[in-house]
């Protein structure tokens, strides 16, 4: 069994995408392999879960008004408190 990794981020924390987030087919209605979120887009962690097979943290992040997707730690970075970014999709 793999020891669970402690999450870096918490619910309510603002984060930005470090990479383009591509639809892996899990988001119905969006083009398969299409870009869902671009590098630099800002979102907010709404929930932290644990992947059962790998024991890695999965961050459920809301980007913009309606897009909610699961992200890995290496796909997102924290936004310092009070900082505003031009990529804010909300």
Secondary structure, DSSP 8 states (H G I E B T S, - for coil): -------SS-TT-EEEESS-EE--S-STTS-TT-EEE-TT-EEEEEEEEE-TTT--EEEEEEETTTEEEEE-GGGEEE--TT---TTB--
